[in-house]
């Protein structure tokens, strides 16, 4: 029996090695998937382009001298195409300074100074608008060499202390530098929760890879996620949203929206599927659902959110998920005038700077990234398309 099984495996390997075209390779792999212990279901969920790329990888890897080698190559090829990143650059007609000018006239806000919301200075606004600071490229940074180091509001000891930074902490992004009256060089650092100046002799200068590329993720395209994987890894234990992957995917495909963005938004707005509006509110004798907090104005969120859901006919959780996707798409992502199809565009609107912007917080787009990225980190199969602006 053992020799027969080995003989069949060897025949399967030979069939794979004989394949001379992508179609022949697909036939050889699919017909021998069980013998070679291949997860064929994962292959069928790839896009046509991904399938073509994967089959080419398998063809280029020939010849295989054992069933184990075929299996290993198959898994490697799957992983290489499942996590696809496509980057498109869009060139704009003006330089960065022009866009900063436009934003400064809109009283941009930040909580990075401490003590609540305050008007952001030009240097800080410029750093957040500059897309180069958020893509996967090396940027200037610093590590605290001697500490605790005092971070100050300005480049000099006469300025107030913002916070203390521990020795060895960092690396923190360097966003500016200046020399004080005593000749010391100071660097303005961004820690994530605070911004301020630290004297250069307390620092080790280095570089750090930019973070936040997900703010350029195209929200106007689906990413072909696996619904069973979404249910198991993302929505399990999330209240009313548990098991609702198909509804999110239907909404995403119907209205051309990134499904992970929709899920992230719903999890945030519903408190992980447990809010009053999410779990159902009785309005005019009908139970209504609202998964994105649409219409839930601050003055009367429950009643107004329920009224909106009633008028839209959201009488099931699925209807609320799918119907809410339409609202999100029409209001920003596919808006007839603005078409703000990335988080970056929703915040900064480079096509019409200063108009129809989702938030005044200069860090809003960057802050949304962590939630979306955490969800993608749970997944194994998806395609990501980024659209990154370039200024003159």
C-alpha positions as CSV (number, residue, x, y, z in Angstrom):
1,X,0.0,0.0,0.0
2,X,2.9,2.3,0.9
3,X,4.7,1.6,-2.4
4,X,1.4,2.2,-4.3
5,X,0.9,5.6,-2.7
6,X,4.5,6.6,-3.4
7,X,4.1,5.5,-7.0
8,X,1.0,7.6,-7.4
9,X,2.8,10.6,-5.8
10,X,5.7,10.2,-8.2
11,X,3.2,10.1,-11.1
12,X,1.7,13.3,-9.9
13,X,5.1,14.9,-9.7
14,X,5.9,13.8,-13.3
15,X,2.6,15.3,-14.5
16,X,3.5,18.6,-12.9
17,X,7.0,18.5,-14.5
18,X,5.5,17.7,-17.9
19,X,3.2,20.8,-17.8
20,X,4.4,23.3,-20.5
21,X,1.7,25.9,-20.2
22,X,-0.2,27.6,-17.5
23,X,-3.4,25.7,-18.4
24,X,-1.5,22.4,-18.3
25,X,0.0,23.3,-14.9
26,X,-3.4,24.2,-13.5
27,X,-4.8,20.8,-14.8
28,X,-1.8,18.9,-13.3
29,X,-2.1,20.6,-9.9
30,X,-5.9,20.4,-9.6
31,X,-6.1,16.7,-10.7
32,X,-3.4,15.7,-8.2
33,X,-4.2,18.2,-5.4
34,X,-5.2,15.5,-2.9
35,X,-2.2,13.4,-3.5
36,X,0.2,16.3,-3.3
37,X,-1.6,17.8,-0.3
38,X,-2.4,21.1,-2.0
39,X,-5.0,23.5,-0.7
40,X,-6.8,23.9,-4.0
41,X,-9.6,25.9,-2.4
42,X,-7.1,28.8,-1.8
43,X,-6.2,28.8,-5.5
44,X,-9.8,29.0,-6.6
45,X,-10.2,32.2,-4.5
46,X,-7.4,34.0,-6.2
47,X,-8.2,36.6,-8.9
48,X,-7.5,35.5,-12.5
49,X,-4.4,37.7,-12.6
50,X,-3.2,36.1,-9.4
51,X,-3.9,32.6,-10.7
52,X,-1.9,33.4,-13.8
53,X,1.1,34.7,-11.9
54,X,1.1,31.7,-9.5
55,X,1.0,29.2,-12.4
56,X,3.9,31.0,-14.0
57,X,5.9,30.8,-10.7
58,X,5.2,27.0,-10.6
59,X,6.3,26.6,-14.3
60,X,9.5,28.5,-13.6
61,X,10.3,26.3,-10.6
62,X,10.4,23.1,-12.6
63,X,11.6,20.4,-12.4
64,X,10.5,19.2,-9.0
65,X,12.2,16.0,-7.7
66,X,9.6,15.0,-5.1
67,X,6.1,15.6,-3.9
68,X,7.3,17.5,-0.9
69,X,9.1,20.0,-3.3
70,X,5.9,20.5,-5.3
71,X,3.9,21.1,-2.1
72,X,6.5,23.6,-0.7
73,X,6.7,25.4,-4.0
74,X,2.9,25.6,-4.2
75,X,2.6,27.1,-0.7
76,X,5.3,29.6,-1.4
77,X,3.7,30.7,-4.7
78,X,0.4,31.0,-3.0
79,X,1.8,33.3,-0.3
80,X,3.6,35.4,-2.8
81,X,0.5,36.3,-4.8
82,X,-2.1,36.4,-2.1
83,X,-0.5,39.4,-0.5
84,X,-0.4,41.6,-3.6
85,X,0.5,45.3,-3.2
86,X,-0.2,47.5,-6.3
87,X,1.0,51.1,-6.1
88,X,-0.2,53.9,-8.4
89,X,1.3,57.4,-8.2
90,X,-0.8,60.5,-9.0
91,X,1.0,63.7,-10.0
92,X,-0.5,67.1,-8.9
93,X,0.0,70.5,-10.5
94,X,1.3,72.4,-7.5
95,X,4.1,72.1,-5.0
96,X,3.8,71.0,-1.4
97,X,3.9,74.6,-0.2
98,X,0.8,75.5,-2.1
99,X,-1.2,72.7,-0.4
100,X,0.1,73.7,3.0
101,X,-1.0,77.3,2.3
102,X,-4.5,76.1,1.5
103,X,-4.7,74.0,4.7
104,X,-3.3,76.7,7.0
105,X,-6.3,79.0,6.0
106,X,-8.7,76.3,7.5
107,X,-7.4,76.4,11.1
108,X,-6.0,72.9,11.1
109,X,-6.1,71.3,14.6
110,X,-3.8,68.9,16.5
111,X,-3.7,67.2,19.9
112,X,0.1,66.6,19.7
113,X,1.0,69.7,21.8
114,X,-0.8,68.4,24.9
115,X,-3.6,70.2,26.7
116,X,-6.4,69.5,24.2
117,X,-6.9,70.7,20.7
118,X,-4.8,73.6,19.3
119,X,-4.1,75.1,16.0
120,X,-1.3,73.2,14.3
121,X,1.8,75.1,13.1
122,X,2.9,75.1,9.5
123,X,5.9,72.8,10.0
124,X,3.6,70.1,11.5
125,X,0.9,70.5,8.9
126,X,3.5,70.2,6.1
127,X,4.9,66.9,7.6
128,X,1.4,65.3,7.7
129,X,0.5,66.4,4.2
130,X,3.8,65.1,2.7
131,X,3.0,61.6,1.5
132,X,6.6,60.7,1.5
133,X,6.6,60.5,5.3
134,X,4.1,57.7,5.3
135,X,5.2,55.3,2.6
136,X,7.7,52.5,3.1
137,X,10.8,54.6,2.7
138,X,13.5,55.5,5.2
139,X,13.0,58.9,6.9
140,X,15.1,60.9,9.3
141,X,14.7,59.7,12.9
142,X,16.4,59.8,16.3
143,X,16.9,57.6,19.4
144,X,17.2,59.0,22.9
145,X,20.9,58.5,23.8
146,X,20.8,60.0,27.2
147,X,17.8,60.3,29.3
148,X,15.3,60.9,30.6
149,X,15.5,63.7,28.0
150,X,13.3,66.8,28.2
151,X,11.1,67.4,25.2
152,X,10.3,71.1,24.9
153,X,7.9,73.3,23.1
154,X,10.7,75.1,21.3
155,X,14.4,74.8,20.4
156,X,16.0,76.0,23.7
157,X,16.0,75.5,27.4
158,X,13.8,78.6,27.9
159,X,10.9,76.7,26.4
160,X,8.4,74.7,28.5
161,X,8.8,70.9,28.9
162,X,6.3,68.8,27.0
163,X,7.3,65.5,28.5
164,X,10.2,63.3,29.4
165,X,11.6,60.7,27.0
166,X,13.3,57.6,28.4
167,X,16.9,56.6,27.5
168,X,16.9,54.2,24.6
169,X,13.4,55.1,23.5
170,X,12.6,55.7,19.8
171,X,13.4,55.9,17.0
172,X,11.2,58.9,16.6
173,X,10.7,60.8,13.3
174,X,12.7,64.0,13.0
175,X,10.6,66.7,11.3
176,X,12.7,69.8,11.8
177,X,15.9,71.2,13.3
178,X,17.2,74.5,14.6
179,X,20.2,76.0,16.5
180,X,19.7,77.9,19.8
181,X,21.6,81.0,21.0
182,X,24.2,78.9,22.6
183,X,25.0,77.0,19.4
184,X,23.3,73.8,20.3
185,X,21.4,72.0,17.5
186,X,17.8,70.9,18.5
187,X,15.6,68.4,16.6
188,X,11.9,68.4,16.5
189,X,10.6,64.9,17.1
190,X,7.3,63.2,16.6
191,X,6.7,60.5,19.2
192,X,3.2,59.4,18.0
193,X,1.3,61.1,20.8
194,X,3.5,64.3,21.2
195,X,5.6,66.6,19.2
196,X,8.5,68.7,20.6
197,X,12.2,69.6,20.6
198,X,15.1,67.7,22.0
199,X,18.7,68.8,22.1
200,X,20.9,67.1,19.6
201,X,23.6,65.9,22.0
202,X,21.0,63.8,23.8
203,X,20.2,61.9,20.6
204,X,21.6,59.3,18.2
205,X,20.5,60.2,14.7
206,X,19.3,57.4,12.6
207,X,16.5,56.5,10.1
208,X,13.1,54.9,10.4
209,X,10.8,53.4,7.7
210,X,7.8,55.6,7.1
211,X,4.5,54.3,8.6
212,X,0.9,54.8,7.5
213,X,0.8,53.7,3.8
214,X,-2.7,52.4,4.5
215,X,-4.0,56.0,4.4
216,X,-3.4,55.7,0.6
217,X,-5.3,52.4,0.3
218,X,-8.0,52.7,-2.4
219,X,-11.3,52.5,-0.7
220,X,-13.1,52.3,-4.1
221,X,-12.1,48.7,-4.8
222,X,-12.9,45.4,-3.1
223,X,-9.9,43.3,-2.0
224,X,-11.4,39.8,-2.6
225,X,-11.2,38.6,1.0
226,X,-12.5,35.2,2.1
227,X,-15.8,35.5,3.9
228,X,-15.2,32.5,6.1
229,X,-11.8,34.0,7.1
230,X,-13.4,37.3,7.9
231,X,-16.0,35.6,10.1
232,X,-13.5,33.6,12.0
233,X,-10.6,36.0,12.4
234,X,-12.4,39.4,12.5
235,X,-16.1,39.2,13.3
236,X,-16.1,36.4,15.8
237,X,-17.2,37.7,19.2
238,X,-18.2,41.1,17.7
239,X,-21.8,41.1,18.9
240,X,-24.5,41.7,16.2
241,X,-21.7,41.8,13.5
242,X,-20.6,38.2,14.2
243,X,-21.1,36.0,11.1
244,X,-22.0,38.9,8.9
245,X,-19.1,38.8,6.5
246,X,-21.3,38.0,3.5
247,X,-23.3,41.2,4.1
248,X,-20.2,43.3,4.2
249,X,-18.9,41.7,1.1
250,X,-22.2,42.2,-0.7
251,X,-22.2,45.9,0.3
252,X,-18.7,46.3,-0.8
253,X,-19.2,44.6,-4.2
254,X,-22.5,46.4,-4.8
255,X,-21.2,49.9,-4.1
256,X,-17.5,49.4,-5.0
257,X,-16.0,49.9,-1.5
258,X,-13.2,48.3,0.3
259,X,-14.8,45.7,2.6
260,X,-12.1,45.9,5.3
261,X,-12.7,49.7,5.5
262,X,-16.4,49.0,5.9
263,X,-15.8,46.5,8.6
264,X,-13.4,48.7,10.4
265,X,-15.8,51.6,10.3
266,X,-18.7,49.4,11.6
267,X,-16.6,48.0,14.4
268,X,-15.6,51.5,15.5
269,X,-19.1,53.0,15.2
270,X,-20.9,50.1,16.9
271,X,-18.4,49.5,19.7
272,X,-17.6,46.1,18.3
273,X,-21.2,45.3,17.4
274,X,-22.7,46.1,20.8
275,X,-24.1,49.6,20.5
276,X,-27.8,50.4,21.0
277,X,-28.3,51.4,17.3
278,X,-26.4,48.2,16.1
279,X,-28.4,45.8,18.2
280,X,-31.8,47.2,17.3
281,X,-34.0,50.1,18.3
282,X,-37.8,50.1,18.2
283,X,-39.0,53.0,16.1
284,X,-42.7,53.4,15.1
285,X,-43.3,49.8,15.9
286,X,-40.4,48.4,13.9
287,X,-37.0,47.2,15.0
288,X,-34.4,49.1,13.0
289,X,-30.6,48.8,12.8
290,X,-27.8,51.3,12.1
291,X,-24.3,49.9,11.7
292,X,-22.4,53.1,10.9
293,X,-24.0,55.7,13.1
294,X,-25.5,57.4,10.0
295,X,-27.8,60.3,11.0
296,X,-27.0,59.9,14.7
297,X,-26.4,63.6,15.4
298,X,-24.8,64.4,18.8
299,X,-27.9,66.1,20.2
300,X,-30.1,63.0,19.8
301,X,-28.0,60.1,18.4
302,X,-30.3,57.1,19.2
303,X,-33.6,58.7,18.0
304,X,-32.1,60.4,15.0
305,X,-30.0,57.3,14.0
306,X,-33.1,55.1,14.4
307,X,-35.2,57.6,12.4
308,X,-32.7,57.5,9.5
309,X,-32.6,53.7,9.6
310,X,-36.4,53.6,9.5
311,X,-36.6,55.9,6.5
312,X,-34.0,53.7,4.7
313,X,-35.9,50.5,5.5
314,X,-33.0,49.0,7.6
315,X,-35.1,46.4,9.4
316,X,-32.4,43.7,9.5
317,X,-28.7,43.9,10.4
318,X,-27.8,42.8,6.9
319,X,-29.9,45.6,5.4
320,X,-28.2,48.1,7.6
321,X,-24.8,46.9,6.6
322,X,-25.5,46.9,2.9
323,X,-27.5,50.1,2.9
324,X,-24.9,51.9,5.0
325,X,-22.3,51.0,2.5
326,X,-24.3,52.9,-0.1
327,X,-24.3,56.0,2.1
328,X,-20.5,55.8,2.7
329,X,-19.8,55.4,-1.0
330,X,-22.0,58.3,-2.1
331,X,-20.9,60.7,0.6
332,X,-17.2,60.5,0.0
333,X,-15.7,57.6,-1.9
334,X,-17.8,57.9,-5.1
335,X,-19.1,61.5,-4.5
336,X,-20.0,63.0,-7.9
337,X,-17.8,66.0,-7.3
338,X,-15.0,65.1,-4.8
339,X,-14.4,61.3,-5.3
340,X,-12.3,61.0,-2.1
341,X,-11.4,57.4,-2.4
342,X,-8.6,57.2,0.2
343,X,-8.3,58.2,3.8
344,X,-5.7,60.8,2.7
345,X,-8.1,62.3,0.3
346,X,-10.9,62.3,2.8
347,X,-8.7,64.4,5.1
348,X,-6.7,66.6,2.7
349,X,-8.7,66.5,-0.6
350,X,-5.7,67.4,-2.8
351,X,-7.9,67.9,-5.9
352,X,-9.8,70.7,-4.1
353,X,-7.7,71.5,-1.0
354,X,-9.6,73.0,1.9
355,X,-13.0,71.8,0.6
356,X,-15.2,68.9,1.8
357,X,-12.7,67.6,4.3
358,X,-13.8,64.9,6.8
359,X,-11.9,66.3,9.8
360,X,-9.8,69.2,11.0
361,X,-7.4,67.0,12.9
362,X,-4.2,66.9,10.9
363,X,-3.5,63.4,12.2
364,X,-7.0,62.0,11.3
365,X,-5.9,59.9,8.3
366,X,-2.8,58.5,10.0
367,X,-4.9,57.6,13.1
368,X,-7.4,55.5,11.0
369,X,-4.6,53.4,9.6
370,X,-3.9,51.3,12.7
371,X,-7.4,49.8,12.9
372,X,-7.5,48.9,9.2
373,X,-4.0,47.5,9.2
374,X,-4.7,45.3,12.2
375,X,-7.6,43.8,10.4
376,X,-5.5,43.0,7.3
377,X,-2.8,41.5,9.5
378,X,-5.3,38.9,10.6
379,X,-5.9,37.9,7.0
380,X,-3.9,35.7,4.6
381,X,-5.4,36.4,1.2
382,X,-6.1,39.9,-0.3
383,X,-5.0,42.4,-2.9
384,X,-4.1,46.0,-1.8
385,X,-4.1,48.9,-4.3
386,X,-2.5,52.1,-3.0
387,X,-2.8,55.5,-4.7
388,X,-0.1,57.9,-3.6
389,X,0.0,61.7,-4.4
390,X,3.2,63.4,-5.7
391,X,3.5,67.1,-5.7
392,X,5.8,69.2,-7.9
